Amino acid sequence: MTSDGAARAAAAAEQLGLSFEVTRHGPVRSLEEAAAARGIEPRQLVKTMVVRVSDGDYRFVLVPGGREIAWPKLRALLGVNRLSMPPADVALEVTGYERGTITPLGASTSWPVVADTLVAGTISIGGGAHGVGLTVDAGELLEALGATVADVTEAA
Protein backbone atom coordinates (compact mmCIF):
# COMPACT_ATOMS: atom_id res chain seq x y z
CA MET A 1 0.00 0.00 0.00
CA THR A 2 2.87 2.41 0.70
CA SER A 3 4.09 2.93 -2.85
CA ASP A 4 0.53 2.65 -4.20
CA GLY A 5 -0.64 5.49 -1.93
CA ALA A 6 2.30 7.69 -2.89
CA ALA A 7 1.70 6.98 -6.59
CA ARG A 8 -2.00 7.83 -6.25
CA ALA A 9 -1.24 11.12 -4.48
CA ALA A 10 1.35 12.17 -7.06
CA ALA A 11 -0.92 11.16 -9.96
CA ALA A 12 -3.78 13.19 -8.47
CA ALA A 13 -1.50 16.23 -8.10
CA GLU A 14 -0.49 15.85 -11.75
CA GLN A 15 -4.11 15.52 -12.87
CA LEU A 16 -4.93 18.76 -11.05
CA GLY A 17 -2.07 20.47 -12.88
CA LEU A 18 -0.15 21.21 -9.69
CA SER A 19 3.58 21.85 -9.64
CA PHE A 20 4.99 19.75 -6.81
CA GLU A 21 8.12 18.14 -5.46
CA VAL A 22 8.12 14.73 -3.80
CA THR A 23 10.23 14.38 -0.65
CA ARG A 24 10.97 10.97 0.87
CA HIS A 25 12.47 10.54 4.32
CA GLY A 26 12.79 7.98 7.08
CA PRO A 27 10.91 7.89 10.36
CA VAL A 28 10.66 11.14 12.30
CA ARG A 29 9.71 11.74 15.92
CA SER A 30 8.49 15.33 15.91
CA LEU A 31 7.08 18.15 13.84
CA GLU A 32 10.50 19.78 13.82
CA GLU A 33 12.23 16.61 12.56
CA ALA A 34 9.62 16.12 9.86
CA ALA A 35 9.94 19.74 8.72
CA ALA A 36 13.74 19.52 8.66
CA ALA A 37 13.58 16.27 6.66
CA ARG A 38 11.38 18.04 4.10
CA GLY A 39 13.48 21.22 4.06
CA ILE A 40 10.73 23.53 5.33
CA GLU A 41 9.74 25.42 8.46
CA PRO A 42 7.43 23.58 10.91
CA ARG A 43 4.53 25.97 10.14
CA GLN A 44 4.75 24.90 6.47
CA LEU A 45 4.12 21.23 7.30
CA VAL A 46 0.37 20.76 6.84
CA LYS A 47 -1.48 17.80 8.34
CA THR A 48 -4.61 16.47 6.67
CA MET A 49 -7.15 15.43 9.28
CA VAL A 50 -10.30 13.52 8.35
CA VAL A 51 -13.32 14.59 10.39
CA ARG A 52 -16.69 12.84 10.57
CA VAL A 53 -19.63 15.22 10.18
CA SER A 54 -22.35 12.53 10.16
CA ASP A 55 -22.85 8.97 8.96
CA GLY A 56 -21.19 8.74 5.56
CA ASP A 57 -20.17 12.44 5.55
CA TYR A 58 -16.57 13.52 6.15
CA ARG A 59 -14.31 16.53 5.60
CA PHE A 60 -10.59 16.88 5.08
CA VAL A 61 -9.22 19.62 7.34
CA LEU A 62 -5.79 21.07 6.51
CA VAL A 63 -3.97 22.08 9.68
CA PRO A 64 -0.61 23.91 9.66
CA GLY A 65 2.27 22.67 11.81
CA GLY A 66 2.13 23.73 15.45
CA ARG A 67 -1.65 24.10 15.37
CA GLU A 68 -4.67 21.91 16.06
CA ILE A 69 -8.33 21.95 15.10
CA ALA A 70 -10.35 24.49 17.08
CA TRP A 71 -13.47 22.35 17.37
CA PRO A 72 -15.95 25.17 18.22
CA LYS A 73 -14.77 27.14 15.16
CA LEU A 74 -15.01 24.13 12.85
CA ARG A 75 -18.46 23.16 14.17
CA ALA A 76 -19.67 26.74 13.61
CA LEU A 77 -18.26 26.80 10.07
CA LEU A 78 -19.94 23.50 9.19
CA GLY A 79 -23.18 24.38 11.00
CA VAL A 80 -23.18 21.29 13.18
CA ASN A 81 -23.25 20.61 16.92
CA ARG A 82 -21.01 17.55 16.84
CA LEU A 83 -17.92 16.40 14.96
CA SER A 84 -15.62 13.48 15.60
CA MET A 85 -12.41 11.87 14.44
CA PRO A 86 -13.12 8.42 13.00
CA PRO A 87 -11.21 5.39 14.26
CA ALA A 88 -8.13 4.45 12.23
CA ASP A 89 -9.91 1.65 10.33
CA VAL A 90 -12.77 3.95 9.33
CA ALA A 91 -10.33 6.71 8.28
CA LEU A 92 -8.60 4.17 6.02
CA GLU A 93 -11.94 2.98 4.63
CA VAL A 94 -13.22 6.49 3.79
CA THR A 95 -9.95 7.94 2.44
CA GLY A 96 -7.94 4.99 1.15
CA TYR A 97 -5.00 6.15 3.28
CA GLU A 98 -3.66 5.10 6.68
CA ARG A 99 -3.46 7.68 9.44
CA GLY A 100 -0.23 9.60 9.09
CA THR A 101 -0.42 9.39 5.29
CA ILE A 102 -3.84 10.95 4.64
CA THR A 103 -4.05 13.56 1.90
CA PRO A 104 -6.97 14.84 -0.14
CA LEU A 105 -4.89 14.07 -3.24
CA GLY A 106 -5.88 10.68 -4.63
CA ALA A 107 -8.20 9.83 -1.76
CA SER A 108 -10.76 7.13 -2.48
CA THR A 109 -13.52 9.71 -1.98
CA SER A 110 -13.18 13.41 -2.78
CA TRP A 111 -14.52 14.78 0.49
CA PRO A 112 -14.83 18.56 0.76
CA VAL A 113 -11.69 20.31 2.02
CA VAL A 114 -11.48 22.95 4.76
CA ALA A 115 -8.14 24.74 5.08
CA ASP A 116 -7.11 26.99 7.92
CA THR A 117 -6.33 30.58 6.92
CA LEU A 118 -2.68 30.03 7.90
CA VAL A 119 -2.21 27.44 5.15
CA ALA A 120 -0.32 29.72 2.76
CA GLY A 121 2.83 29.96 0.66
CA THR A 122 4.96 26.90 0.07
CA ILE A 123 3.70 23.94 2.09
CA SER A 124 4.33 20.22 2.38
CA ILE A 125 1.36 17.88 2.74
CA GLY A 126 1.19 14.14 3.19
CA GLY A 127 2.11 12.21 0.09
CA GLY A 128 -0.01 9.11 0.62
CA ALA A 129 2.68 6.99 2.33
CA HIS A 130 4.76 7.17 5.49
CA GLY A 131 7.81 9.37 4.99
CA VAL A 132 6.49 10.92 1.77
CA GLY A 133 5.53 14.56 1.38
CA LEU A 134 4.44 16.72 -1.53
CA THR A 135 5.70 20.29 -1.51
CA VAL A 136 3.24 22.56 -3.30
CA ASP A 137 2.03 26.13 -3.49
CA ALA A 138 -0.85 26.39 -1.00
CA GLY A 139 -2.88 28.79 -3.13
CA GLU A 140 -2.71 26.52 -6.16
CA LEU A 141 -3.58 23.46 -4.07
CA LEU A 142 -6.53 25.10 -2.32
CA GLU A 143 -7.92 26.43 -5.58
CA ALA A 144 -7.54 23.06 -7.30
CA LEU A 145 -9.31 21.31 -4.42
CA GLY A 146 -12.07 23.93 -4.17
CA ALA A 147 -11.20 24.31 -0.49
CA THR A 148 -13.11 26.44 1.96
CA VAL A 149 -10.56 28.65 3.72
CA ALA A 150 -11.46 29.72 7.27
CA ASP A 151 -10.00 30.27 10.73
CA VAL A 152 -10.45 26.74 12.14
CA THR A 153 -7.29 26.14 14.19
CA GLU A 154 -5.58 27.29 17.37
CA ALA A 155 -2.04 27.01 18.74
CA ALA A 156 -1.23 23.46 19.84
Stockholm file with secondary structure:
# STOCKHOLM 1.0

chainA/1-156         MTSDGAARAAAAAEQLGLSFEVTRHGPVRSLEEAAAARGIEPRQLVKTMVVRVSDGDYRFVLVPGGREIAWPKLRALLGVNRLSMPPADVALEVTGYERGTITPLGASTSWPVVADTLVAGTISIGGGAHGVGLTVDAGELLEALGATVADVTEAA
#=GR chainA/1-156 SS CHHHHHHHHHHHHHHTTCCEEEEECCCCSSHHHHHHHHTSCGGGEEEEEEEEEETTEEEEEEEETTEEECHHHHHHHHTCSCCBCCCHHHHHHHHSSCTTTCCSTTCSSCCCEEEETTCCSEEEEECSSTTEEEEEEHHHHHHHHTCEEECCEEEC
#=GC SS_cons         CHHHHHHHHHHHHHHTTCCEEEEECCCCSSHHHHHHHHTSCGGGEEEEEEEEEETTEEEEEEEETTEEECHHHHHHHHTCSCCBCCCHHHHHHHHSSCTTTCCSTTCSSCCCEEEETTCCSEEEEECSSTTEEEEEEHHHHHHHHTCEEECCEEEC
//
